[in-house]
Amino acid sequence: MTDRRAFRPPIQAADAAPAPNLQRARGKLELRVKRLDGRTRLDDLHQAGCLKLRFPKVAGATSEAVLINTSGGLTGGDRLDQSFAVGAGASLSITTQACERIYRASSGRAEVTTRISLGEDGFLAFLPQETILFDEGALARRLELDAPESAGFVLCESVILGREMMGETVTGGSFRESWRVRVGGRLVFADETRLSGAIAEETGSAASLSGNRAFATLLCRNEAPETLIEGLRETLGENGGASLVDGLIVARLVAPSGYLLRKRLVPALAALAKTAVPRIWSL
Amino acid sequence: MRETDAARPAAFAPPVTANADLATLMTLFSAAFPIGSFAFSHGLEAAVAEGRVQTAGDVRDWLAVLLSRGSGWNDLVLMSLAHRAVKNEDAVALEELATLATALCGSAERRHEMMSLGAAFLAAASPWTGSASMPKAGIGDADTAPLPVASGAVAALAGLPLSPSLVGYAQSFASSLVSATVRLVPLGQSEWVVIIRDLMPTIVETAERASVSTLDDLGSAAIVSDIAAMRHETLATRLFRS
């Protein structure tokens, strides 16, 4: 997962499931966790293709799962499907081993689908590391979450346009993010973010990214959101905002670089997800 | 709805009907139509207060982004689909659109803006739609009709063709926000008319794209505009409700 691999096509993992086109990465993952003896335990796990999960040992009642994409990045035609089911009373935090890199797509787009379901009193923190969109990269990502009224969750997706260290500008490409969040069977939040065409030029507009290269969306449902929102607004600073809508905390943030975005996100996630923040989300 | 359809051959609209449609359209999507849009700035009040929008050119650029690839674009897609749902008498689709349009407003004041304007629009437009013909199962009670879905449904019920209705909505969206900035920036009369003139190609082109759009075309790049709408909630001095 280093930049040296940036211009190579993604490598199919040796044990990958057969795919119609071997040039394309496929990954499928299904994880189910349950509460047992006051701790969160693995209930069921299926992993195929380039998606793997690791479970670092962590103290406390929340289990941590780290997603690994062994293909080393995504390009046009690649497809990841991941689903996470958190049983009643169980608590799980998910992150990724590295930033997801979206390489130049010669045709088509990479597609990533995440499905999350929570049981009564369950908790989930879905905190993947930043996605880096390379010049001419194409990604369509969909996240669906279903939770009962008694469950809590924190979601955060963050995106960096181009590799800053290489001074890369994302002149073209496409980025599409769709969220559908249902609580008690009711759609309470949806997001449709889309950057396409001449991305660097278009995101230069004040109403878009105002020339910033990094942005993030945060969503949080917990027992007392009104006690957290004021502190969160301060943490996010003047390039971020937070609101309380339909019992959810929604926050958005833009920053000039991935580093400056993370500098704001780390304390924000610590405030929202508390002990469920994976170690990787520290400065 | 059926009465209107019977009186209006689908294949050919005679000039008299086109003019009648134009008069209806200009009424429903006029700034004078009593829905209270003058009370909302869609986050622009915060954007002006924080120096993100300072000149007439800034206002024009900000609104061009909202219309072509921001909340305005999403509104037009949702309106287009609501129009189609009513034409197809698909109450389930209409209800799903109302739910989605609500959920897409990701901050408290913006959600209030869209719901409050939608409810007011449905109430004010009832002479055109008739309470009996309003698809109750689709829009539900008046409190749960976000503005673009209410607008698309009303336009279809009033027998208005889709494309000009979208132009009407986009024009109304732009002019109500320009008039907010007239007070906020502030702008002179000679400046704001130029903004409206400059936005015309964007309005027409965006409405045209939206007329053939599907759910898959939803998507906004106006992230800082969303942030401004959130930041408005804690602004010290506020003339507007969003």
Boltz contact constraints between the chains, C-beta under 6 A:
constraints:
  - contact:
      token1: [A, 187]
      token2: [B, 99]
      max_distance: 6.0
  - contact:
      token1: [A, 187]
      token2: [B, 103]
      max_distance: 6.0
  - contact:
      token1: [A, 189]
      token2: [B, 103]
      max_distance: 6.0
  - contact:
      token1: [A, 190]
      token2: [B, 100]
      max_distance: 6.0
  - contact:
      token1: [A, 190]
      token2: [B, 103]
      max_distance: 6.0
  - contact:
      token1: [A, 190]
      token2: [B, 104]
      max_distance: 6.0
  - contact:
      token1: [A, 192]
      token2: [B, 218]
      max_distance: 6.0
  - contact:
      token1: [A, 192]
      token2: [B, 219]
      max_distance: 6.0
  - contact:
      token1: [A, 194]
      token2: [B, 219]
      max_distance: 6.0
  - contact:
      token1: [A, 195]
      token2: [B, 221]
      max_distance: 6.0
  - contact:
      token1: [A, 205]
      token2: [B, 61]
      max_distance: 6.0
  - contact:
      token1: [A, 205]
      token2: [B, 65]
      max_distance: 6.0
  - contact:
      token1: [A, 206]
      token2: [B, 52]
      max_distance: 6.0
  - contact:
      token1: [A, 206]
      token2: [B, 62]
      max_distance: 6.0
  - contact:
      token1: [A, 207]
      token2: [B, 62]
      max_distance: 6.0
  - contact:
      token1: [A, 207]
      token2: [B, 65]
      max_distance: 6.0
  - contact:
      token1: [A, 207]
      token2: [B, 222]
      max_distance: 6.0
  - contact:
      token1: [A, 207]
      token2: [B, 224]
      max_distance: 6.0
  - contact:
      token1: [A, 207]
      token2: [B, 225]
      max_distance: 6.0
  - contact:
      token1: [A, 208]
      token2: [B, 65]
      max_distance: 6.0
  - contact:
      token1: [A, 208]
      token2: [B, 221]
      max_distance: 6.0
  - contact:
      token1: [A, 208]
      token2: [B, 222]
      max_distance: 6.0
  - contact:
      token1: [A, 209]
      token2: [B, 223]
      max_distance: 6.0
  - contact:
      token1: [A, 210]
      token2: [B, 224]
      max_distance: 6.0
  - contact:
      token1: [A, 215]
      token2: [B, 223]
      max_distance: 6.0
  - contact:
      token1: [A, 241]
      token2: [B, 227]
      max_distance: 6.0
  - contact:
      token1: [A, 241]
      token2: [B, 230]
      max_distance: 6.0
  - contact:
      token1: [A, 241]
      token2: [B, 231]
      max_distance: 6.0
  - contact:
      token1: [A, 242]
      token2: [B, 230]
      max_distance: 6.0
  - contact:
      token1: [A, 243]
      token2: [B, 107]
      max_distance: 6.0
  - contact:
      token1: [A, 243]
      token2: [B, 108]
      max_distance: 6.0
  - contact:
      token1: [A, 243]
      token2: [B, 230]
      max_distance: 6.0
  - contact:
      token1: [A, 244]
      token2: [B, 108]
      max_distance: 6.0
  - contact:
      token1: [A, 245]
      token2: [B, 107]
      max_distance: 6.0
  - contact:
      token1: [A, 245]
      token2: [B, 108]
      max_distance: 6.0
  - contact:
      token1: [A, 245]
      token2: [B, 111]
      max_distance: 6.0
  - contact:
      token1: [A, 250]
      token2: [B, 106]
      max_distance: 6.0
  - contact:
      token1: [A, 252]
      token2: [B, 226]
      max_distance: 6.0
  - contact:
      token1: [A, 252]
      token2: [B, 227]
      max_distance: 6.0
